[in-house]
Amino acid sequence: MKSSNIHLASRGFRDSIGDVEYNQGKIRVGLRANGIPANIFVDII
């Protein structure tokens, strides 16, 4: 399978990794703690 975009998500948990997305050499991880969302962005070299 070839793809430039992969998106995995889980829903319904208050404190968790909400989703992980890969798109053209970049990774975004969505986190939730105490119901507050945050995103972490990483460039893959």
C-alpha positions as CSV (number, residue, x, y, z in Angstrom):
1,M,0.0,0.0,0.0
2,K,1.4,3.4,-1.0
3,S,0.0,6.6,0.5
4,S,1.3,10.0,1.3
5,N,-1.4,10.5,3.9
6,I,-2.3,8.2,6.8
7,H,-4.7,9.1,9.6
8,L,-5.5,7.0,12.7
9,A,-8.0,8.1,15.3
10,S,-9.5,7.0,18.5
11,R,-12.5,8.7,20.1
12,G,-14.4,8.7,23.4
13,F,-11.4,8.7,25.8
14,R,-11.0,11.8,28.0
15,D,-7.2,11.4,28.4
16,S,-5.5,9.7,25.4
17,I,-3.8,10.1,22.1
18,G,-6.7,11.2,20.0
19,D,-5.2,10.8,16.6
20,V,-2.0,10.3,14.6
21,E,-1.6,11.7,11.1
22,Y,1.2,11.2,8.6
23,N,1.3,13.4,5.6
24,Q,4.3,13.8,3.2
25,G,7.1,13.5,5.7
26,K,5.3,15.2,8.6
27,I,3.7,13.6,11.6
28,R,1.0,15.2,13.8
29,V,0.0,13.7,17.1
30,G,-3.2,14.9,18.7
31,L,-3.3,14.5,22.5
32,R,-6.0,15.0,25.1
33,A,-5.4,15.6,28.8
34,N,-8.1,16.6,31.2
35,G,-10.3,17.1,28.2
36,I,-8.0,19.7,26.7
37,P,-6.7,19.0,23.2
38,A,-3.1,19.6,22.0
39,N,-1.2,18.9,18.9
40,I,2.5,17.9,18.4
41,F,4.0,18.4,14.9
42,V,7.2,16.5,13.8
43,D,9.1,16.7,10.5
44,I,10.6,13.4,9.3
45,I,13.9,14.0,7.5
